[in-house]
Amino acid sequence: MGDEGATRLSSRRWRTLSYLAQHGSASTLDVALVCAVSRLTAHRDLVWLHEAGLVRRERSVARSATLSPTTSGRCQGWVDC
């Protein structure tokens, strides 16, 4: 996606990346609470960020996912790399 993907990030998706960078990882529920959106909206945003290569997803045995920023997600100019 390259630089063009960064310019298409909504403020909510920027907030999600910022939260992940600050906390290292988060669940869909964490993102929903931080962004004041439904879990479905948070899930859609996280899927978009994952497909853009900005976050990585790690599934646990309990069928929950933990998401964390990738190197590309951390190095978008809003946080020190």
C-alpha positions as CSV (number, residue, x, y, z in Angstrom):
1,M,0.0,0.0,0.0
2,G,3.0,2.3,0.6
3,D,2.6,6.0,1.3
4,E,-0.8,6.3,-0.3
5,G,-2.3,4.0,2.4
6,A,-1.1,6.4,5.1
7,T,-2.9,9.3,3.5
8,R,-6.2,7.4,3.5
9,L,-6.2,6.7,7.2
10,S,-9.1,8.1,9.0
11,S,-8.6,9.9,12.4
12,R,-10.1,6.8,14.0
13,R,-7.6,4.5,12.4
14,W,-4.7,6.9,13.3
15,R,-6.0,6.7,16.9
16,T,-6.0,2.9,16.7
17,L,-2.4,2.8,15.5
18,S,-1.4,5.3,18.1
19,Y,-3.0,3.2,20.9
20,L,-1.3,0.1,19.6
21,A,2.1,1.8,19.5
22,Q,1.7,3.1,23.0
23,H,0.4,-0.1,24.5
24,G,2.1,-2.7,22.3
25,S,-1.1,-4.7,21.6
26,A,-4.8,-4.6,22.0
27,S,-7.9,-6.6,21.5
28,T,-10.9,-5.6,19.3
29,L,-12.8,-4.7,22.5
30,D,-9.9,-2.4,23.6
31,V,-10.0,-0.6,20.3
32,A,-13.8,-0.3,20.4
33,L,-13.6,1.3,23.8
34,V,-10.8,3.7,23.0
35,C,-12.4,4.8,19.8
36,A,-16.0,4.8,21.2
37,V,-17.3,2.6,18.4
38,S,-19.0,-0.8,18.2
39,R,-16.9,-3.9,18.2
40,L,-17.9,-4.5,14.6
41,T,-16.6,-1.1,13.5
42,A,-13.4,-1.7,15.5
43,H,-13.0,-5.1,13.8
44,R,-13.5,-3.6,10.4
45,D,-10.8,-1.0,11.1
46,L,-8.4,-3.6,12.4
47,V,-9.0,-5.8,9.3
48,W,-8.3,-2.8,7.1
49,L,-5.1,-2.0,9.0
50,H,-4.0,-5.6,8.9
51,E,-4.6,-5.8,5.2
52,A,-2.6,-2.6,4.7
53,G,0.3,-4.3,6.6
54,L,0.1,-1.8,9.5
55,V,-0.8,-4.2,12.2
56,R,-0.2,-7.9,12.8
57,R,-2.8,-10.3,14.2
58,E,-2.0,-13.1,16.6
59,R,-4.8,-15.5,17.5
60,S,-5.0,-17.2,20.9
61,V,-6.4,-20.6,21.8
62,A,-9.4,-18.8,23.3
63,R,-10.4,-17.5,19.8
64,S,-9.5,-13.9,20.6
65,A,-7.0,-11.9,18.6
66,T,-4.3,-9.6,19.9
67,L,-3.1,-7.0,17.5
68,S,0.1,-5.0,17.5
69,P,1.7,-2.5,15.1
70,T,4.1,-3.7,12.4
71,T,7.3,-1.9,11.7
72,S,5.4,-0.1,8.9
73,G,2.6,0.8,11.3
74,R,5.0,2.3,13.8
75,C,7.0,4.2,11.3
76,Q,4.4,6.4,9.7
77,G,5.9,9.7,11.1
78,W,3.7,9.8,14.2
79,V,5.9,7.9,16.5
80,D,9.7,7.5,16.8
81,C,11.0,4.3,15.2
